Amino acid sequence: TSKIGFIGIGVMGMPMAEQILSKHGAIKVFDVDAGAVAAIVEKGATAAASPREIGKACQIVITMLPHPDVLKKIVHGDDGLIGGMEAGSTLIDMSTNGLEAVQSVAAALAESGVKVIDAPIGKGPWAAVEGDLTVLMGGPEADCRAVEWVLEMMGSKIYYCGPLGAGQAIKLSNNLASCVNMSV
């Protein structure tokens, strides 16, 4: 089976990573918060010293990060994913970081033969704890379908939305509609 890495063990990332750990039996994790990493390692996860280490060790890498600049740093920075991921592996960005970030990361990783899909999520931490997230996949359909089994560990509703960035576009449109409804 494929080795799975997870970067971003925060409020949403922790329960998402825990779902993978409980259903897949193994996960390699990285976060700048050593306390968060220690907490999931106690439950059976393996810690990585850097994103690059996760990229070298895992065929599927999931990111759940708070800002587009953090995603770019995780990919391009010193010890970043770009130096570790191998051809044929897949990066799944589950953050809500907008189209530009995921498209620029995908363009950079494509040179190494790494596939990238965007798969932002709907619902909150309570749904992550239950494995009941809504996932909006964007990217080449074959690439999305190939990793759908991983997304199903975290979500109960998985939707293929279209080409790379389509998941982001739909998620951001949904966020906008929610804000309008709340304002009304």
Secondary structure, 3 states (H helix, E strand, C coil): CCCEEEECCCCCHHHHHHHHHHHHCCCEEECCCHHHHHHHHCCCCEECCCHHHHHHHCCEEEECCCCHHHHHHHHHCCCCHHHCCCCCCEEEECCCCCHHHHHHHHHHHHCCCCEEEECCEECCHHHHHHCCEEEEEECCHHHHHHCHHHHCCCEEEEEEEECCCHHHHHHHHHHHHHHHHHHC
